[in-house]
Amino acid sequence: MTSTETTKWRTDGVTIVRGGLLQDAMAGSGRATAFNFSGAGGEETSGKIWVGTVTMAPGTKTGVHHHGRHEVAIYVVRGRSRIRWGEQLEFMADVGPGDFAYFTPFVPHQEVNLDNNAPLDFVVVRTDSEGIAVRVDVEPVAQPERVY
């Protein structure tokens, strides 16, 4: 290894994103990008992975949506969420701190913050950096089937 490579690695080898910066970035939108990977030099993943955080306000829910051809995984950091999915949101599962959830491409879904007094925090990993979120107009079933 040359000293030039060592020097480059010092500044480019590892990137640290401090939580405080993400919190500041989320102030307006409730979302912040931790890593976008586009242009990061990885031939296989460049522009194909997004890692970030999402905070949902107490008692709120997302609109019904899907992420197109992309896969999405979430890790629950804080709070409890009900995830509904399917053509009419006919399936559901509740998740809490330490739980992961994976969404296949094109699956309509909705996240609900079950706590009316505290925010819900996720770490999100998507197989894109495009931010695809397609709104879906559905009439949800009244009583979804609990799957997990």
C-alpha positions as a Markdown table, in Angstrom:
| # | Residue | x | y | z |
|---|---|---|---|---|
| 1 | Met | 0.0 | 0.0 | 0.0 |
| 2 | Thr | 1.4 | 3.4 | -0.9 |
| 3 | Ser | 1.3 | 6.4 | 1.4 |
| 4 | Thr | -1.0 | 8.1 | -1.1 |
| 5 | Glu | -3.6 | 5.2 | -0.6 |
| 6 | Thr | -3.2 | 5.5 | 3.2 |
| 7 | Thr | -3.7 | 9.2 | 3.1 |
| 8 | Lys | -6.8 | 8.8 | 0.8 |
| 9 | Trp | -8.2 | 6.2 | 3.2 |
| 10 | Arg | -7.8 | 8.6 | 6.1 |
| 11 | Thr | -10.4 | 11.0 | 4.5 |
| 12 | Asp | -12.3 | 8.7 | 2.2 |
| 13 | Gly | -12.0 | 5.2 | 3.7 |
| 14 | Val | -14.7 | 5.5 | 6.3 |
| 15 | Thr | -17.5 | 8.0 | 6.6 |
| 16 | Ile | -19.1 | 8.8 | 10.0 |
| 17 | Val | -22.5 | 10.5 | 10.1 |
| 18 | Arg | -23.2 | 11.8 | 13.6 |
| 19 | Gly | -26.8 | 11.4 | 14.8 |
| 20 | Gly | -27.0 | 15.1 | 15.7 |
| 21 | Leu | -26.5 | 16.0 | 12.0 |
| 22 | Leu | -29.3 | 13.6 | 11.0 |
| 23 | Gln | -31.6 | 15.1 | 13.6 |
| 24 | Asp | -31.0 | 18.6 | 12.4 |
| 25 | Ala | -31.6 | 17.5 | 8.8 |
| 26 | Met | -34.9 | 15.8 | 9.7 |
| 27 | Ala | -36.2 | 19.0 | 11.4 |
| 28 | Gly | -38.4 | 19.9 | 8.4 |
| 29 | Ser | -39.2 | 16.7 | 6.6 |
| 30 | Gly | -38.9 | 13.8 | 9.2 |
| 31 | Arg | -36.4 | 12.1 | 6.8 |
| 32 | Ala | -32.6 | 12.3 | 6.5 |
| 33 | Thr | -30.1 | 10.6 | 4.3 |
| 34 | Ala | -27.2 | 9.0 | 6.1 |
| 35 | Phe | -25.5 | 7.4 | 3.1 |
| 36 | Asn | -26.5 | 7.6 | -0.6 |
| 37 | Phe | -23.7 | 5.5 | -2.2 |
| 38 | Ser | -24.1 | 7.2 | -5.6 |
| 39 | Gly | -20.6 | 8.1 | -6.7 |
| 40 | Ala | -19.0 | 6.3 | -3.8 |
| 41 | Gly | -16.8 | 4.2 | -6.1 |
| 42 | Gly | -18.4 | 0.8 | -5.5 |
| 43 | Glu | -19.1 | -0.7 | -8.9 |
| 44 | Glu | -21.9 | -3.0 | -7.8 |
| 45 | Thr | -23.7 | -0.7 | -5.4 |
| 46 | Ser | -23.0 | 2.8 | -6.7 |
| 47 | Gly | -26.3 | 4.6 | -6.8 |
| 48 | Lys | -28.2 | 1.5 | -5.8 |
| 49 | Ile | -28.4 | 1.8 | -2.0 |
| 50 | Trp | -29.9 | 4.4 | 0.2 |
| 51 | Val | -29.5 | 4.4 | 4.0 |
| 52 | Gly | -31.3 | 6.9 | 6.2 |
| 53 | Thr | -33.6 | 7.6 | 9.0 |
| 54 | Val | -37.3 | 8.3 | 9.2 |
| 55 | Thr | -39.2 | 9.8 | 12.2 |
| 56 | Met | -42.9 | 9.7 | 12.3 |
| 57 | Ala | -44.7 | 12.1 | 14.6 |
| 58 | Pro | -46.9 | 10.7 | 17.4 |
| 59 | Gly | -50.1 | 9.2 | 16.3 |
| 60 | Thr | -49.5 | 9.6 | 12.5 |
| 61 | Lys | -49.5 | 7.3 | 9.6 |
| 62 | Thr | -48.1 | 7.3 | 6.1 |
| 63 | Gly | -50.3 | 7.3 | 3.0 |
| 64 | Val | -50.6 | 3.9 | 1.3 |
| 65 | His | -47.6 | 3.6 | -1.1 |
| 66 | His | -45.0 | 1.3 | -2.6 |
| 67 | His | -41.4 | 1.8 | -3.7 |
| 68 | Gly | -41.7 | 0.5 | -7.3 |
| 69 | Arg | -39.1 | -2.0 | -8.3 |
| 70 | His | -37.0 | -1.4 | -5.1 |
| 71 | Glu | -36.7 | -3.5 | -2.0 |
| 72 | Val | -36.9 | -1.7 | 1.4 |
| 73 | Ala | -35.8 | -2.8 | 4.9 |
| 74 | Ile | -36.5 | -1.0 | 8.1 |
| 75 | Tyr | -35.1 | -1.3 | 11.6 |
| 76 | Val | -37.2 | 0.1 | 14.4 |
| 77 | Val | -35.0 | 2.2 | 16.7 |
| 78 | Arg | -37.7 | 3.7 | 19.0 |
| 79 | Gly | -41.5 | 3.4 | 19.2 |
| 80 | Arg | -44.1 | 0.9 | 18.0 |
| 81 | Ser | -45.5 | 0.7 | 14.5 |
| 82 | Arg | -48.3 | -1.2 | 12.8 |
| 83 | Ile | -47.4 | -2.1 | 9.3 |
| 84 | Arg | -50.2 | -2.9 | 6.9 |
| 85 | Trp | -49.8 | -4.3 | 3.4 |
| 86 | Gly | -51.5 | -5.9 | 0.5 |
| 87 | Glu | -53.9 | -4.8 | -2.2 |
| 88 | Gln | -56.4 | -3.6 | 0.4 |
| 89 | Leu | -53.9 | -3.5 | 3.4 |
| 90 | Glu | -55.5 | -6.8 | 4.4 |
| 91 | Phe | -52.4 | -8.0 | 6.3 |
| 92 | Met | -50.7 | -6.4 | 9.3 |
| 93 | Ala | -47.9 | -6.8 | 11.9 |
| 94 | Asp | -46.8 | -4.7 | 14.8 |
| 95 | Val | -43.1 | -4.0 | 15.3 |
| 96 | Gly | -41.1 | -2.4 | 18.0 |
| 97 | Pro | -37.5 | -1.5 | 19.0 |
| 98 | Gly | -35.0 | -4.1 | 17.6 |
| 99 | Asp | -37.4 | -5.4 | 15.0 |
| 100 | Phe | -36.7 | -5.4 | 11.2 |
| 101 | Ala | -39.2 | -5.4 | 8.4 |
| 102 | Tyr | -38.6 | -6.1 | 4.7 |
| 103 | Phe | -40.8 | -4.9 | 1.9 |
| 104 | Thr | -40.7 | -6.6 | -1.5 |
| 105 | Pro | -41.0 | -4.5 | -4.7 |
| 106 | Phe | -44.4 | -3.1 | -5.6 |
| 107 | Val | -46.1 | -4.2 | -2.4 |
| 108 | Pro | -48.6 | -1.5 | -1.2 |
| 109 | His | -48.0 | -0.7 | 2.5 |
| 110 | Gln | -48.6 | 1.8 | 5.2 |
| 111 | Glu | -46.8 | 2.5 | 8.5 |
| 112 | Val | -48.7 | 3.7 | 11.5 |
| 113 | Asn | -47.2 | 5.2 | 14.7 |
| 114 | Leu | -49.1 | 3.4 | 17.5 |
| 115 | Asp | -48.1 | 5.9 | 20.2 |
| 116 | Asn | -50.0 | 9.1 | 20.4 |
| 117 | Asn | -47.4 | 10.7 | 22.7 |
| 118 | Ala | -44.0 | 9.7 | 21.2 |
| 119 | Pro | -42.3 | 9.7 | 17.9 |
| 120 | Leu | -41.4 | 6.5 | 15.9 |
| 121 | Asp | -37.8 | 6.2 | 14.6 |
| 122 | Phe | -36.7 | 3.9 | 11.8 |
| 123 | Val | -33.4 | 3.2 | 10.1 |
| 124 | Val | -34.2 | 2.6 | 6.4 |
| 125 | Val | -32.2 | 0.8 | 3.7 |
| 126 | Arg | -33.5 | 0.9 | 0.2 |
| 127 | Thr | -32.1 | -0.7 | -3.0 |
| 128 | Asp | -32.1 | 2.7 | -4.7 |
| 129 | Ser | -31.1 | 6.3 | -4.2 |
| 130 | Glu | -34.0 | 7.5 | -6.3 |
| 131 | Gly | -36.5 | 7.9 | -3.4 |
| 132 | Ile | -39.4 | 6.3 | -5.3 |
| 133 | Ala | -42.6 | 6.4 | -3.4 |
| 134 | Val | -45.7 | 5.7 | -5.4 |
| 135 | Arg | -49.0 | 6.7 | -3.8 |
| 136 | Val | -51.7 | 4.0 | -4.0 |
| 137 | Asp | -55.4 | 4.7 | -3.8 |
| 138 | Val | -57.0 | 1.8 | -2.0 |
| 139 | Glu | -60.0 | 1.2 | 0.3 |
| 140 | Pro | -58.4 | -0.7 | 3.2 |
| 141 | Val | -60.2 | -3.6 | 4.8 |
| 142 | Ala | -61.6 | -2.8 | 8.2 |
| 143 | Gln | -60.0 | -5.8 | 10.0 |
| 144 | Pro | -56.7 | -6.9 | 8.6 |
| 145 | Glu | -55.3 | -10.3 | 9.2 |
| 146 | Arg | -52.4 | -10.3 | 11.8 |
| 147 | Val | -49.6 | -12.2 | 10.1 |
| 148 | Tyr | -46.8 | -11.9 | 12.6 |
